[in-house]
Amino acid sequence: MKSAEANYPQISQHELQAMAYSDPLTGLGNRYRLRDKVRQLAAERASDPAPFTIGIANIDGFKPINDLFGAAAGDEILCQVAHRLKACIPDGATVTRHEGDEFAFIFPLVFERTGAERIGHMIKDVLSAPYDLGDRNVRLSSSFGFAVYPFAGQEFEDLLKSAETALYRSKRRGRGQITVYSSEIAQEMKRATQLEQALRNAIITDAVEVHFQPIVRLTDEMVIGFEALARWHDPDLGFVSPAVFVPLAEERGFIDALSETLLRKAVEAALSWPRDLFLSFNLSSAQLMDPGTADNILSILGRAGFDPSRLELEITETAVMTSAETATKIISDLKQAGVRISLDDFGTGQSSLGRLRDFTFDKVKIDRAFVSRISTDRPSEHIVKAIVAMCDGLDLEVVAEGIENRNESEKLRGLGCEMGQGFFFGRPADANATLRYLRDNFRDLAPVGA
């Protein structure tokens, strides 16, 4: 009688090893194959360490595509990526699936930065062609990080870490970027990590402050609200611009903690203002991808006893479109509670009229890029005039940002713009200075206590 095992084919040691070194989805080698290939190549060149290059490619925006079309469509795209990579890499090179939507390469005959950049651009172009999903085509970009042996590391782990550092820098710079590791990049990333640790500590110790810039009614220049702006002065680093630390918090995944701290401080300060003044606060793209954002915001307002109808949240179109379905639900829940929504930086980036139709905004903010040229550039003037007229027809309020002199203010008022903010009306000031300003200018209105 035959044993039960005889009914099953025997798997050879060679086959087991092949399975251990292969990615089951794409058929490419995996991380272990990459490691062994790099170590083998380094050993071959040990006596005369001739350079070679490894690289990592990341598919930009893959997760939203995966979420939108499903895991099967995501797998199909990854298989098509693998097929293209095998077809386009030079003879003697190796491509593996690194992890998730990342692929890794070894280029034995790429010796320096310009060669790595050249091959990166070639692969990027190959991967940018549409992907066929049967009933639809999808376009995706890709980002790259390269490291050259032995300059970026002599051991596999060090070389891989350098390539990952270069890739991370590419992702920080936006989509479709190519970075080759260098000592300068290493220093830049080290500074970013030091800044991150200092910022995390500042959030924990409540050291990040909120300043307030007035928003005025242009007809009489009466203050009607304030925009909350983040400010951070570190004992060792000095003043750190929000243009530096806010994107860093987004990239490193703790923007929620920063934003919640700032919103809490802002609403607590606004409780002491006259009741008819509103508070404007910026939301990040990361928050509009988090289904818990609306509950978190309303919870902060509830604990502080702040009327939601006095809060305006500023969002950008790019932030909305990063995860449109989730953003729509967040906006709907907030508006239902009485919070108003403002579309920030309108007229720049990818702003489109369709967004004003698809999303129920209450207000549009005209970007300072147009405001600063309104007196000297007729196209900018006509663009502002068109935005104001369009918003009037859509029953949307309009705020012009970046007003720096009376000429700009009067020009905007003449075009029908209702509200404005900028250095001409007041620079951002801390909570105490803002309260003193209100007491000096709103004597007939008693401040509201908590």
Protein Blocks (a to p, Z undefined) as FASTA:
>chain_A
ZZfklmpccddfklmmmmmmpcfklopacfklmmmmmmmmmmmmmmmccdddddddddeh
klmmmmmnojklmmmmmmmmmmmmmmmpcehiacddfbhjbccdddfkbcbfklmmmmmm
mmmmmmmpccdehjaccdddddddddddfklopbfklmmmmmmmmmmmmmmnoghiacdd
dfklmmmmmmmmmmmmmmmmmmmnopaccdddddddfklopafbdcdddddddfklopad
fklmmmmmmmnopmmmmmmmmmmmmmmmmmmpcfkbccdddddfklmmmmklmmmmmmmm
mmnopafklpccdddfklmmmmmmlmmmmmmmmmmnopacddehihiajbcfklmmmpcc
fbdcddfklmmmmmmmmklmmmmmmmmmmmmmnopacddehiabfklmmmmmmnopabdc
djklopcddfklmmmmmmmmmmmbccddZZ
